[in-house]
Amino acid sequence: MHYNPASIQLTTDTINALAAEDKLGSVIIESCDIRWNSTLENKFIQSALQSEMRAAHDLGLLYRRPVVLGDQRINITVAQLKNGAREAMTDLIQPWNGGWKRLFDSIQTAREEAVPFGSNFLGIGSFLDPKLLLAAPVSLIKYPMSYFVKSPVATAVVLSVLVLLSGDEASANSLANEELGLPDMLVSLLVSALETVVFARIFLKELLAERNEVLAFNILEQCRNYQSKEERSPWIFFPAADEQSDKSTGAVYAPGSVTAKPEEGKVVVAVLGLAHCNGIKKILTENEKRFPLMS
């Protein structure tokens, strides 16, 4: 849970413990260069809106470890959200053309990839952890505040729309004391259901599943630097000239971070939102062919 004091403490304790044992490798945070640089430009976010991402970043720099901005770039995510919403709406209004089947199939596939269930994954107990729940009010205040500070105009527009919608609802409720008829109730339920379906599609696919692929790729790429010699490709018979250079591909390092280099016995720390954890674990443990660690 972002901005949650319990999450910040867990991040701090984990990184400090690994550093004390000289096992700390790369630190990967769920952010991209565009989003991260926008926070660096705002002193209020850096001081008052402390998050687990900021804690991980600061400790990574303190210990002179690589700090990787491992998320998909926000402009790509926004574009995919628009496309996903457009595709969902198109399928929704074309049930005769197989649209509903495509829509529900895409939701089911994204759910299986992004939010897998089972004994090998985090369960409901992780989401209802007492420490997280007790500190949840802090997250509920800081999370929307961070959006307002980073994008005040966009946030103000969204809040205005929500206020107008709530005003319309209040006005409707204060009209004549007529009870809603069965047809009105059915229409209302249908509209709510359709909204939920579209939201489920873009949340599970564009916001979770697709970003999980990028995050998992960047995690595995950093792991290349910390493989033991026995785990490396058996086809390399002679030492490479760049043996001490970064083995990862496409890594985006935070400003001021050192670049990763081959070091055996280190641990990669990925600081992620709870909703991403199971999906990324599924990719890391069950999809080795998709992102082969050996090259």
Secondary structure, 3 states (H helix, E strand, C coil): CCCCHHHHHHHHHHHHHHHHCCCEEEEEECCCHHHHHHHHCCHHHHHCCCCHHHHHHHHHHHCCCCEEECCCCHHHHHHHHHHHHHHHHHHHCCHHHCHHHHHHHHHHHHHHHHCCCCCCCCCHHHHCCHHHHHCHHHHHHHHHHHHHHHCHHHHHHHHHHHHHHHHHHHHHHCCCCCCCCHHHHHHHHHHHHHHHHHHHHHHHHHHHHHHHHHHHHHHHHHHHHHCCHHHCCCCCCCCCCCCCCCCCCCCCECCCCCCCCCCCCCEEEEECCHHHHHHHHHHHHHCCCCCCCCC
